[in-house]
């Protein structure tokens, strides 16, 4: 049985990424990918490799959720030749007072949250083929909330892409939409063992 102490190496497409192990409870740790803490070249390569999976059918628009999904969504959009990304936001900024809103939960963020779609961005989604792009799909709660917003805005979901998936719980949360998911790699959830952590 493998034991890891501070980091976990994961194969994400063509790249091997060393991720820090971060406890989220006394008996659970996760391998934490922070897209703002890895080299820009890592995200650029991951974006190209995810974009290569988006050709049947090709999306008209890339949608992501703030904030850690933004870097990878930009790279995917660039690689498929799109010049804009629609970002679903989590903070209630003044220009979002009448936004479309969906509650969500996340394994890496405490407290109640919500995703917001600026109504001025609805025409970017309405009647168009949409690919949702994120950094990591863990519980599936954030993705499920995003899909509800996209469909409320009249978008047609054609793909869900992420650098990594974590565990398998997201499959039950997403239901049939789980079939739209492709990632460059997967990471387990970890349990404590001999002063370190072992994959569950």
Long-range contacts (C-beta under 8 A, 24 or more apart in sequence): 1-193, 1-198, 2-198, 2-199, 3-193, 3-194, 3-196, 3-197, 3-198, 4-190, 4-196, 4-197, 4-198, 5-195, 5-196, 5-197, 7-31, 8-187, 8-190, 8-197, 10-164, 10-185, 10-186, 10-187, 11-185, 12-46, 12-163, 12-164, 12-184, 12-185, 13-45, 13-46, 13-49, 13-50, 13-184, 13-185, 14-45, 14-49, 15-42, 15-45, 15-46, 15-184, 17-42, 19-187, 21-190, 21-197, 24-107, 24-108, 26-192, 27-191, 27-192, 28-189, 28-190, 28-191, 29-189, 29-190, 29-191, 29-192, 29-197, 30-107, 30-108, 30-138, 30-166, 30-187, 30-189, 30-190, 31-166, 31-187, 31-188, 31-190, 32-108, 33-68, 33-135, 33-136, 33-163, 33-164, 33-187, 34-68, 35-68, 35-69, 35-70, 35-71, 35-72, 35-135, 35-163, 36-67, 36-68, 36-71, 40-71, 43-71, 43-72, 43-75, 44-75, 46-72, 46-75, 46-163, 46-184, 47-72, 47-74, 47-75, 47-76, 47-78, 47-79, 48-75, 48-79, 49-184, 50-76, 50-79, 50-133, 50-161, 50-162, 50-163, 50-182, 50-184, 51-75, 51-76, 51-79, 51-80, 52-79, 53-159, 53-161, 53-182, 54-80, 54-131, 54-159, 54-161, 57-129, 57-158, 58-129, 59-128, 59-129, 59-130, 59-131, 59-158, 59-159, 60-128, 60-129, 60-130, 61-85, 61-86, 61-124, 61-125, 61-128, 61-129, 61-130, 61-131, 61-155, 62-86, 62-130, 62-131, 62-132, 62-133, 63-87, 63-88, 63-125, 63-130, 63-131, 63-132, 63-133, 63-146, 63-150, 63-155, 64-88, 64-132, 64-133, 64-134, 65-90, 65-115, 65-134, 65-142, 65-146, 66-90, 66-91, 68-134, 68-135, 68-136, 69-133, 69-134, 69-135, 71-135, 72-133, 72-134, 72-135, 72-162, 72-163, 73-133, 73-134, 76-131, 76-133, 76-161, 84-124, 86-117, 86-121, 86-124, 86-125, 88-115, 88-116, 88-117, 88-146, 88-149, 89-115, 89-116, 89-117, 89-118, 90-114, 90-115, 90-116, 92-116, 100-149, 100-152, 100-153, 102-145, 102-146, 102-148, 102-149, 102-152, 103-145, 104-141, 104-142, 104-144, 104-145, 105-139, 105-141, 105-142, 106-138, 106-139, 106-141, 106-142, 107-138, 107-139, 107-166, 108-138, 114-145, 115-142, 115-145, 115-146, 115-149, 117-149, 117-150, 117-152, 117-153, 122-153, 122-154, 125-150, 125-153, 125-154, 125-155, 126-153, 126-154, 126-155, 127-154, 127-155, 127-156, 128-155, 128-156, 129-155, 129-156, 129-158, 130-155, 130-156, 130-157, 130-158, 131-158, 131-159, 131-160, 131-161, 132-157, 132-159, 132-160, 132-161, 133-160, 133-161, 133-162, 134-160, 134-161, 134-162, 135-162, 135-163, 135-164, 136-162, 136-163, 136-164, 136-165, 136-166, 136-187, 137-162, 137-164, 137-165, 137-166, 137-170, 137-181, 137-183, 138-165, 138-166, 138-167, 138-169, 138-170, 139-169, 139-170, 139-173, 140-169, 140-170, 140-171, 140-172, 140-173, 140-174, 140-178, 141-173, 143-170, 143-173, 143-174, 143-177, 144-173, 144-174, 144-177, 147-174, 147-177, 167-200
